Amino acid sequence: MASWADGSGAMFDRIAAHYDQLNRVISLGLDRRWRRALCRAVLEVSARPVQRVLDLATGTGDVALALREEGVGQVVGVDPSVKMLRVAAGKHALPLVCGVGEQLPLASDSVDASVIAFGIRNVRDRARTLSELRRVTRPGGAVAVLELSQPAGGGLVARAARLHMTRVVPLLGRAISRGAAYAYLPQSIARFPAPEEFAAAMGEAGLQAVQVRPLTFGAASLFVARSP
Ligand SMILES: C[S@@+](CC[C@H](N)C(=O)[O-])C[C@H]1O[C@@H](n2cnc3c(N)ncnc32)[C@H](O)[C@@H]1O
């Protein structure tokens, strides 16, 4: 069985048909709101006009669509999973390229901003992917990462969120996708670095003015920076 982080998109090929439905149910509908926050942050943080944006790990294309809704003229989606890309192609006519974040199939300084939503956890080499995002993003352009995270602390919301992720999500995943694919999610989130640590990794990749914005009590985190 392909590992979740094998970088080939094989795991996502298997769940592509159920991915959108799973996302809605698992995030209790919050995924859309989080993607919108990502797109607005890109427009707000970019120190240059945002005309062409890379949506890395575009999957079924929801971020690309959200960017268009926010008025971005051109969006290019990149993802290694052909089946996820096929679902995206059924939703929009934007350019889609099969590729991985570690070796982006784009020229240096070719986009005004780059985003990756719920994808940085899945790449094999995070540092290299962040450097690639910096390489393709023109100076002053925003590089933004949206990722699921673990709400910290012992409060009621944090405990409920942890219970949802460790107990409810794997059950929902099995019920909807009829496979064990979503059993990986709690461990994968737990293994992801703490927000401050990931922000430091963005700085080490040469990105500037890194900010961390917790969303919905820290159930997701938005990281925004600028390409130098
Ligand atoms: C959880 S989905 C996120 C999809 C989409 N961005 C969204 O907001 O729903 C993760 C995506 O990462 C892609 N992926 C896996 N390995 C990758 C890599 N090395 N480089 C880029 N994308 C990768 C998968 O194929 C999958 O479509």
The ligand as an SDF file (V2000), in Angstrom:
LIG
                    3D

 27 29  0  0  0  0  0  0  0  0999 V2000
   -5.6810   16.6290    1.1110 C   0  0  0  0  0  0  0  0  0  0  0  0
   -5.4850   16.9300   -0.6280 S   0  0  0  0  0  0  0  0  0  0  0  0
   -5.7240   18.6700   -0.7560 C   0  0  0  0  0  0  0  0  0  0  0  0
   -6.4160   19.0910   -2.0220 C   0  0  0  0  0  0  0  0  0  0  0  0
   -6.8250   20.5450   -2.1440 C   0  0  0  0  0  0  0  0  0  0  0  0
   -5.7140   21.4710   -2.0440 N   0  0  0  0  0  0  0  0  0  0  0  0
   -7.8990   20.9390   -1.1860 C   0  0  0  0  0  0  0  0  0  0  0  0
   -7.8770   22.0810   -0.6950 O   0  0  0  0  0  0  0  0  0  0  0  0
   -8.8110   20.1510   -0.9350 O   0  0  0  0  0  0  0  0  0  0  0  0
   -3.7630   16.7550   -0.7820 C   0  0  0  0  0  0  0  0  0  0  0  0
   -3.2560   16.7640   -2.2170 C   0  0  0  0  0  0  0  0  0  0  0  0
   -1.8150   16.7210   -2.1760 O   0  0  0  0  0  0  0  0  0  0  0  0
   -1.3920   16.0330   -3.3390 C   0  0  0  0  0  0  0  0  0  0  0  0
    0.0180   15.6250   -3.1980 N   0  0  0  0  0  0  0  0  0  0  0  0
    0.5200   14.4860   -2.6780 C   0  0  0  0  0  0  0  0  0  0  0  0
    1.8540   14.4900   -2.7780 N   0  0  0  0  0  0  0  0  0  0  0  0
    2.2070   15.6780   -3.3450 C   0  0  0  0  0  0  0  0  0  0  0  0
    3.4620   16.2730   -3.7290 C   0  0  0  0  0  0  0  0  0  0  0  0
    4.6040   15.6660   -3.5020 N   0  0  0  0  0  0  0  0  0  0  0  0
    3.4360   17.4800   -4.3240 N   0  0  0  0  0  0  0  0  0  0  0  0
    2.2600   18.1230   -4.5460 C   0  0  0  0  0  0  0  0  0  0  0  0
    1.0480   17.6150   -4.2120 N   0  0  0  0  0  0  0  0  0  0  0  0
    1.0350   16.4140   -3.6150 C   0  0  0  0  0  0  0  0  0  0  0  0
   -2.3680   14.8730   -3.4330 C   0  0  0  0  0  0  0  0  0  0  0  0
   -2.3860   14.2520   -4.7010 O   0  0  0  0  0  0  0  0  0  0  0  0
   -3.6800   15.5540   -3.0470 C   0  0  0  0  0  0  0  0  0  0  0  0
   -4.4200   15.9740   -4.1710 O   0  0  0  0  0  0  0  0  0  0  0  0
  1  2  1  0
  2  3  1  0
  2 10  1  0
  3  4  1  0
  4  5  1  0
  5  6  1  0
  5  7  1  0
  7  8  2  0
  7  9  1  0
 10 11  1  0
 11 12  1  0
 11 26  1  0
 12 13  1  0
 13 14  1  0
 13 24  1  0
 14 15  1  0
 14 23  1  0
 15 16  2  0
 16 17  1  0
 17 18  1  0
 17 23  2  0
 18 19  1  0
 18 20  2  0
 20 21  1  0
 21 22  2  0
 22 23  1  0
 24 25  1  0
 24 26  1  0
 26 27  1  0
M  CHG  2   2   1   9  -1
M  END
$$$$
